[in-house]
């Protein structure tokens, strides 16, 4: 542990100073430990089971932060794009492997391995960049979870020796049983969430320590159940998190788990790095380069084409596609199973392992520089765009003038929109949450479906004639993009944005924000003003509980 963490910390500092994702430092640490042979990695207890805990924590947190109603809105798009990409890449990958002399069965394993993207890499980068709640973040996670399910089905099929020539009842039974188990696991998660979890967490909520331990017990208990039923750790951890997504205690649980997640996730990427060995057979290096190029370039192009057909805007398509530009760690598991069965050779396993690590590093660099890359190739990405939105929009009936632009209509933003509507003040809302968009449409509030980090969406808002812009979204990069775009357009109007930390607020002020809202700071200011005005006024506090409870029961903001 001392050697692993010292290397990771030292290389992490270098990578951080270069403004690159930290997982690159972890992967390089694993490569160096493997090459230096400082100790027998295969006997390291730290790398034998701790990385799996990192996977569990990451997907557990992702489940708590996602609203399944939003994923349901894109179910058709995610399902179609995910399945078609696996079929296309699996077929092409098989053909490429065959052209390098691998036999058909071995080539199929390699083609299938090439088709999956890394859930852990993508989710970690989304969390680091605070992009998980963005539209492209949700699309990416939806596709990744679908691919994980497909991978489990493929593993089951391979392990059952299912082939076209032997489709008897005995061979079909494992897949039928798997379908039943899928329904059972999802139903069980819904049942426990509705009838058990709420009561359990309410009972332990008075103790922060007990609440945390109970959350971990639920997480690993459900993961164990899912593994015993034949699912992956990823699927079990995600569903365990989803069950807590609506819990009023999930923010407290998240705060305690995040530091542990970072530690165990670092060990996972070090572990992946140690699994790579550089072969003496030089003939397979061209195939490694081709597989890596396919994952980083060709696979995103396939996703651009598929999401373009469904009518997503080019910025959303690009960011989603670039998020899926790597070979999955799951692919190594599939190849390793084939290797143990005597179907896959060491050379094939090495090709996938090196392609995975190479694509991890290249994809991480691309994702961290995605906005700069997009500006350079946006016109080319426009080729894939279709003028049709997957969610209806209610754009203004006439050209807006002297209007307020609201970015993000959940909670505060939604209340502001309804207040302005009541005051008959012209407004337009920008939101990427399809559920929220549908709610605003029913209230006949003008709303544009899209992401503020997309420069093309901002053109629709008629910012030149706007009176004010209010962004209640906590997306730092998106708010930066908005402010930079206003500067480029030479638009000088009041801009109110939201930040999570003082550091973020300073960065936004430097980019031209007129007022930055930090919820915790505003709460402190409000309390201070209340004390200044009513410190010696006992009558004010005497009737306060009734007034505040009435406000909370209305679930709305107090105006005036």
C-alpha positions in Angstrom: 0.0 0.0 0.0 2.8 2.4 0.8 4.5 1.8 -2.6 1.2 2.0 -4.5 0.0 5.2 -2.8 3.4 6.9 -2.9 3.7 6.4 -6.7 0.1 7.4 -7.3 0.5 10.6 -5.2 3.7 11.7 -6.9 2.6 11.0 -10.4 -0.8 12.5 -9.5 0.8 15.8 -8.7 2.6 15.9 -12.0 -0.6 15.0 -13.9 -2.6 17.5 -11.9 -0.2 20.3 -12.7 -0.5 19.4 -16.4 -4.3 19.7 -16.0 -4.9 16.1 -17.0 -7.3 13.5 -15.5 -5.8 11.8 -12.4 -6.7 8.4 -13.6 -3.8 8.7 -16.1 -1.4 8.8 -13.1 -3.0 5.7 -11.6 -2.7 3.7 -14.8 0.9 4.8 -15.3 1.6 3.7 -11.6 0.2 0.3 -12.4 2.4 0.0 -15.6 5.5 1.1 -13.7 4.8 -1.4 -10.8 4.3 -4.2 -13.4 7.5 -3.3 -15.3 9.7 -2.8 -12.3 8.5 -5.9 -10.5 9.1 -4.3 -7.1 6.9 -7.0 -5.5 4.7 -9.9 -6.7 1.6 -8.1 -7.8 -0.4 -11.3 -8.1 -0.1 -11.8 -4.3 -0.9 -8.3 -3.3 -4.0 -8.3 -1.0 -4.5 -4.6 -1.7 -5.1 -5.3 -5.4 -7.0 -8.6 -5.1 -10.4 -7.3 -3.9 -10.2 -3.6 -3.0 -10.6 -2.4 -6.6 -14.0 -4.1 -6.7 -15.1 -2.0 -3.7 -14.1 1.1 -5.7 -16.4 0.0 -8.6 -19.2 -0.5 -6.1 -18.9 2.9 -4.5 -18.7 4.7 -7.9 -21.9 3.1 -9.3 -23.7 3.3 -5.9 -23.2 7.1 -6.0 -24.2 7.3 -9.7 -27.4 5.5 -8.9 -28.2 8.0 -6.1 -27.6 11.0 -8.4 -29.7 9.9 -11.4 -33.4 10.3 -11.9 -34.7 7.2 -13.8 -37.6 9.3 -15.1 -35.1 11.2 -17.2 -33.5 8.0 -18.5 -37.0 6.6 -19.3 -37.5 9.6 -21.6 -34.5 8.4 -23.7 -35.2 4.7 -23.4 -35.8 4.1 -27.1 -32.8 6.2 -28.1 -30.4 4.6 -25.6 -31.6 1.1 -26.3 -31.3 1.4 -30.1 -28.0 3.2 -30.2 -26.4 0.9 -27.6 -27.5 -2.4 -29.3 -26.7 -1.2 -32.8 -23.2 0.0 -31.8 -22.4 -3.3 -30.2 -23.6 -5.2 -33.3 -21.7 -3.0 -35.7 -18.4 -2.8 -33.7 -18.6 -6.6 -32.8 -18.9 -7.4 -36.5 -16.2 -5.1 -37.7 -13.9 -6.0 -34.8 -14.3 -9.7 -35.6 -13.4 -9.1 -39.2 -10.3 -7.0 -38.3 -9.1 -9.7 -35.9 -9.6 -12.4 -38.5 -7.5 -10.4 -41.0 -4.6 -10.6 -38.5 -4.7 -14.4 -38.4 -6.9 -15.1 -35.4 -9.4 -17.9 -35.8 -13.1 -17.2 -36.0 -14.1 -18.0 -32.3 -11.1 -16.1 -31.0 -11.9 -13.1 -33.3 -15.5 -13.1 -32.1 -14.4 -12.7 -28.5 -12.1 -9.8 -29.6 -14.8 -8.1 -31.6 -17.3 -8.3 -28.7 -14.6 -7.0 -26.3 -14.0 -4.0 -28.6 -17.7 -3.0 -28.6 -18.0 -2.1 -24.9 -17.0 1.2 -23.3 -15.7 1.7 -19.8 -18.4 2.5 -17.3 -15.9 3.3 -14.5 -13.6 5.5 -16.6 -16.5 7.6 -18.0 -18.4 7.9 -14.7 -15.2 9.0 -12.9 -14.5 11.7 -15.5 -18.1 12.9 -15.4 -18.0 13.1 -11.6 -14.6 14.9 -11.7 -15.9 17.4 -14.2 -19.4 17.7 -12.5 -21.0 16.7 -15.8 -23.0 13.7 -14.5 -26.3 15.7 -14.4 -25.8 17.1 -17.9 -27.8 15.8 -20.8 -24.8 14.1 -22.5 -23.8 12.7 -19.1 -27.1 11.0 -18.6 -27.1 9.7 -22.2 -23.6 8.3 -21.7 -24.5 6.6 -18.4 -27.6 5.1 -19.9 -25.7 3.6 -22.8 -23.0 2.3 -20.5 -25.4 0.5 -18.2 -27.1 -1.0 -21.2 -23.8 -2.3 -22.4 -23.1 -3.8 -19.0 -26.3 -5.7 -19.2 -25.5 -6.9 -22.7 -22.0 -8.0 -21.5 -23.6 -10.0 -18.7 -25.9 -11.7 -21.3 -22.9 -12.4 -23.6 -20.8 -13.8 -20.7 -23.7 -16.1 -19.9 -24.0 -17.2 -23.5 -20.3 -17.9 -23.9 -20.1 -19.8 -20.6 -23.1 -21.9 -21.7 -21.3 -22.8 -25.0 -24.4 -21.5 -26.9 -23.9 -21.7 -30.6 -26.0 -21.6 -33.8 -25.7 -25.3 -34.3 -26.9 -26.2 -30.8 -30.0 -24.2 -30.0 -31.8 -26.9 -28.0 -34.0 -26.3 -24.9 -31.1 -27.2 -22.6 -29.0 -24.4 -24.1 -31.8 -21.9 -24.2 -32.7 -22.4 -20.6 -29.9 -20.3 -19.2 -30.9 -17.3 -21.2 -34.6 -17.7 -20.3 -33.6 -18.0 -16.6 -31.5 -14.8 -17.0 -34.5 -12.9 -18.4 -36.5 -14.0 -15.3 -33.7 -12.9 -13.0 -33.5 -9.5 -14.6 -37.2 -8.9 -13.9 -36.9 -10.3 -10.4 -33.9 -8.1 -9.5 -35.5 -4.9 -10.7 -38.8 -5.8 -9.1 -37.0 -6.5 -5.8 -35.2 -3.2 -5.8 -38.5 -1.3 -6.4 -40.3 -3.3 -3.7 -37.6 -2.8 -1.0 -37.3 0.9 -1.8 -41.1 1.4 -1.5 -41.9 -0.7 1.6 -38.7 -1.2 3.6 -35.9 1.3 3.0 -37.8 4.4 3.9 -38.8 3.0 7.4 -35.3 1.6 8.0 -33.4 4.9 7.2 -35.9 6.9 9.2 -35.3 4.8 12.2 -31.4 5.2 12.0 -31.4 8.8 10.8 -30.7 10.3 14.2 -27.2 8.9 14.2 -25.0 9.9 11.3 -22.6 7.0 11.9 -25.4 4.5 12.0 -27.0 6.0 8.9 -23.7 5.6 7.0 -23.2 2.0 8.1 -26.8 1.1 7.2 -26.3 2.6 3.8 -23.2 0.5 3.3 -25.0 -2.6 4.5 -27.7 -2.0 2.0 -25.2 -1.3 -0.8 -23.1 -4.5 -0.3 -26.1 -6.6 0.6 -27.8 -5.8 -2.6 -24.6 -6.2 -4.6 -24.1 -9.7 -3.1 -27.6 -10.6 -4.1 -27.1 -9.4 -7.7 -23.8 -11.2 -8.0 -25.4 -14.5 -6.7 -28.1 -14.0 -9.4 -25.5 -13.7 -12.1 -25.2 -10.0 -12.5 -22.1 -7.8 -12.3 -21.1 -5.6 -9.3 -21.8 -2.6 -11.5 -25.5 -3.4 -12.0 -26.0 -4.3 -8.4 -24.3 -1.2 -7.0 -26.2 1.0 -9.5 -29.6 -0.4 -8.5 -28.8 -0.1 -4.8 -28.0 3.6 -5.4 -31.2 4.1 -7.4 -33.2 2.8 -4.5 -31.9 5.6 -2.3 -32.2 8.4 -5.0 -35.5 9.6 -3.6 -34.4 9.3 0.1 -34.1 12.6 2.0 -30.8 11.2 3.5 -29.0 10.5 0.2 -27.0 13.8 0.3 -25.6 12.9 3.8 -24.7 9.4 2.6 -23.0 10.8 -0.5 -20.8 13.2 1.5 -19.4 10.3 3.6 -18.9 7.9 0.7 -17.1 10.2 -1.8 -13.7 10.2 0.0 -13.8 6.4 0.2 -14.8 6.2 -3.5 -11.8 8.2 -4.5 -9.4 6.0 -2.6 -10.7 2.7 -3.9 -11.2 3.9 -7.4 -7.5 4.9 -7.5 -6.6 1.3 -6.5 -8.8 0.0 -9.3 -7.0 1.9 -12.1 -3.6 1.0 -10.6 -4.8 -2.6 -10.7 -5.7 -2.3 -14.4 -2.3 -0.9 -15.1 -0.6 -3.9 -13.5 -2.5 -6.3 -15.8 -0.8 -5.0 -18.9 2.3 -6.8 -20.2 4.3 -5.7 -23.2 4.7 -8.7 -25.5 7.8 -9.6 -27.4 5.8 -10.6 -30.4 5.9 -7.4 -32.5 3.4 -8.6 -35.0 0.4 -7.8 -32.7 1.3 -4.1 -32.1 -0.3 -3.0 -35.4 -3.6 -4.6 -34.3 -3.3 -2.9 -30.9 -3.0 0.4 -32.7 -5.9 -0.3 -35.0 -8.2 -1.4 -32.1 -7.2 1.7 -30.1 -7.8 3.9 -33.1 -11.2 2.3 -33.6 -12.3 2.8 -30.0 -11.1 6.4 -29.9 -12.3 7.5 -33.4 -14.5 5.1 -35.2 -16.8 4.2 -32.2 -17.6 7.9 -31.5 -18.5 8.3 -35.2 -20.9 5.4 -35.0 -22.6 7.1 -32.0 -22.7 10.4 -33.8 -24.6 8.8 -36.6 -27.0 6.9 -34.4 -27.8 9.9 -32.1 -28.0 12.2 -35.1 -30.8 10.0 -36.5 -32.8 10.6 -33.2 -32.5 14.4 -33.6 -30.1 15.4 -30.8 -28.2 18.6 -31.3 -24.6 18.3 -32.4 -23.0 19.4 -29.2 -24.9 16.8 -27.2 -24.1 14.1 -29.7 -20.4 15.0 -29.7 -20.0 15.1 -26.0 -21.9 11.8 -25.6 -19.9 10.1 -28.4 -16.5 11.2 -27.1 -17.5 9.9 -23.6 -17.8 6.4 -25.1 -14.4 6.4 -26.8 -12.6 3.6 -25.1 -12.4 -0.2 -24.6 -14.1 -1.4 -21.4 -12.4 -3.2 -18.4 -15.4 -5.6 -18.9 -13.8 -6.6 -22.2 -10.8 -8.0 -20.4 -13.1 -10.1 -18.2 -14.8 -11.5 -21.3 -11.4 -12.3 -22.9 -10.0 -13.7 -19.7 -13.0 -16.1 -19.5 -12.3 -17.2 -23.0 -8.6 -17.7 -22.1 -9.5 -19.9 -19.2 -11.7 -22.0 -21.5 -8.9 -22.4 -23.9 -10.7 -20.5 -26.7 -8.6 -17.3 -26.5 -4.9 -17.1 -26.8 -2.5 -15.0 -24.7 -1.9 -12.8 -27.7 -5.6 -12.0 -28.0 -5.9 -11.2 -24.3 -2.8 -8.9 -24.6 -4.3 -7.1 -27.6 -7.5 -6.2 -25.6 -5.6 -5.3 -22.4 -3.2 -2.9 -24.2 -6.0 -1.5 -26.3 -8.0 -0.8 -23.1 -5.2 1.0 -21.3 -4.2 3.0 -24.5 -7.8 4.0 -25.1 -8.3 4.9 -21.4 -5.4 7.4 -21.6 -6.4 8.8 -25.1 -10.1 9.0 -24.2 -9.3 10.8 -20.9 -7.2 13.4 -22.7 -10.0 13.9 -25.3 -12.7 14.3 -22.7 -10.7 16.8 -20.7 -10.2 18.8 -23.9 -13.6 18.2 -25.3 -14.7 21.8 -25.6 -11.6 22.8 -27.5 -12.0 19.8 -29.8 -15.6 20.7 -30.4 -14.8 24.2 -31.4 -12.3 22.9 -33.9 -14.6 20.2 -35.5 -18.1 21.5 -34.8 -18.8 22.2 -38.5 -17.9 18.6 -39.3 -20.1 17.3 -36.4 -23.0 19.2 -38.0 -23.0 16.7 -40.8 -24.6 14.2 -38.5 -27.2 16.6 -37.1 -30.9 16.3 -38.0 -33.3 19.1 -37.5 -35.6 17.2 -35.1 -35.6 17.2 -31.3 -36.4 14.1 -29.3 -38.4 16.2 -26.9 -41.0 18.8 -27.9 -40.3 22.5 -27.3 -42.5 25.4 -26.8 -40.7 28.3 -28.4 -42.1 31.9 -28.2 -44.9 32.7 -30.6 -43.2 36.0 -31.5 -39.7 37.3 -31.4 -38.7 37.9 -27.8 -37.6 41.3 -26.7 -36.7 42.6 -23.2 -37.1 39.1 -21.8 -35.5 37.1 -19.0 -33.6 34.0 -19.9 -33.7 31.3 -17.2 -31.3 28.4 -17.4 -32.4 25.4 -15.3 -36.0 25.2 -14.2 -35.8 22.8 -11.3 -36.6 24.1 -7.8 -35.5 27.8 -7.8 -35.5 28.2 -11.5 -38.9 26.8 -11.9 -40.3 29.1 -9.2 -38.7 32.1 -10.9 -40.3 31.1 -14.2 -43.7 30.8 -12.6 -43.3 34.1 -10.8 -42.4 35.9 -14.0 -45.3 34.2 -15.8 -47.7 35.5 -13.1 -46.2 39.0 -13.5 -46.7 38.8 -17.3 -43.0 39.4 -17.8 -41.6 37.9 -21.1 -39.3 35.0 -20.5 -37.8 31.8 -22.0 -36.5 28.8 -20.1 -33.6 26.6 -21.2 -33.5 23.1 -19.6 -32.1 19.7 -20.5 -34.3 17.7 -18.1 -37.1 16.2 -20.3 -39.3 15.6 -17.2 -39.0 19.3 -16.3 -39.5 20.4 -19.9 -42.8 18.5 -20.0 -43.9 20.1 -16.8 -43.3 23.6 -18.1 -45.0 22.8 -21.4 -48.2 21.9 -19.5 -48.0 25.3 -17.8 -47.5 26.9 -21.2 -44.2 28.4 -20.2 -41.8 29.0 -23.2 -39.1 26.4 -22.9 -36.1 25.3 -25.1 -34.8 21.8 -24.7 -31.0 21.8 -24.5 -27.8 22.3 -22.6 -26.2 25.7 -21.8 -22.8 24.3 -22.6 -24.0 23.9 -26.2 -23.1 27.2 -28.0 -25.6 26.4 -30.8 -28.5 26.3 -28.3 -27.8 29.9 -27.1 -28.6 31.2 -30.6 -32.2 30.2 -30.1 -32.5 32.3 -26.9 -32.2 35.7 -28.7 -29.7 36.9 -26.1 -29.1 40.2 -28.0 -32.6 41.4 -27.0 -32.7 39.9 -23.5 -33.1 41.9 -20.3 -31.4 39.5 -17.9 -30.0 36.0 -17.7 -30.4 33.9 -14.6 -28.6 30.5 -14.4 -29.7 28.4 -11.4 -27.7 25.4 -12.7 -24.6 24.4 -10.6 -22.7 23.4 -13.7 -19.4 25.4 -13.4 -18.2 24.6 -17.0 -21.6 25.3 -18.4 -21.7 28.7 -16.7 -18.2 29.5 -17.9 -19.3 28.7 -21.4 -22.3 30.9 -21.1 -20.3 33.9 -19.8 -17.6 33.4 -22.5 -20.2 33.3 -25.2 -21.8 36.5 -24.0 -18.4 38.2 -24.1 -17.8 37.0 -27.7 -21.2 38.3 -28.7 -20.5 41.6 -27.0 -23.7 41.3 -25.0 -23.8 43.5 -21.9 -26.7 42.6 -19.7 -27.0 41.5 -16.0 -26.0 37.9 -15.6 -26.8 35.9 -12.4 -25.2 32.5 -12.0 -24.9 29.8 -9.3 -21.8 28.3 -7.8 -21.1 25.6 -5.3 -17.9 27.0 -3.7 -16.2 30.3 -3.1 -13.4 29.3 -5.5 -16.0 28.6 -8.3 -17.7 32.0 -7.5 -14.4 33.9 -7.9 -13.8 32.2 -11.3 -17.2 33.2 -12.5 -16.8 36.8 -11.4 -13.5 37.0 -13.3 -15.4 35.8 -16.4 -18.0 38.6 -16.2 -20.8 37.4 -13.9 -22.7 40.3 -12.2 -24.0 38.2 -9.3 -22.9 34.7 -8.2 -25.3 32.8 -5.9 -23.7 30.4 -3.4 -26.6 28.7 -1.5 -24.7 28.3 1.8 -23.5 31.9 1.7 -26.9 33.2 0.9 -28.4 31.2 3.8 -25.8 32.7 6.2 -26.6 36.2 4.9 -30.3 35.7 5.3 -29.9 34.4 8.9 -27.7 37.4 9.8 -30.2 39.8 8.4 -33.0 38.1 10.4 -31.0 38.3 13.6 -30.2 42.0 13.0 -33.8 42.8 12.5 -35.4 40.6 15.0 -32.8 39.6 17.7 -34.8 41.3 20.5 -38.2 40.7 19.0 -39.6 37.6 20.7 -43.0 38.0 19.0 -41.3 37.4 15.6 -40.0 33.9 16.6 -43.2 33.0 18.5 -45.3 32.6 15.4 -42.4 31.6 13.1 -42.9 27.8 13.1 -46.5 28.0 11.8 -45.5 30.5 9.0 -42.4 28.4 7.9 -44.4 25.1 8.0 -47.0 26.7 5.7 -44.3 27.7 3.2 -42.8 24.2 3.3 -46.3 22.6 2.8 -46.7 24.7 -0.4 -43.3 23.5 -1.6 -42.7 26.9 -3.2 -40.6 30.0 -2.7 -41.9 32.9 -0.7 -42.3 36.1 -2.8 -42.5 39.2 -0.8 
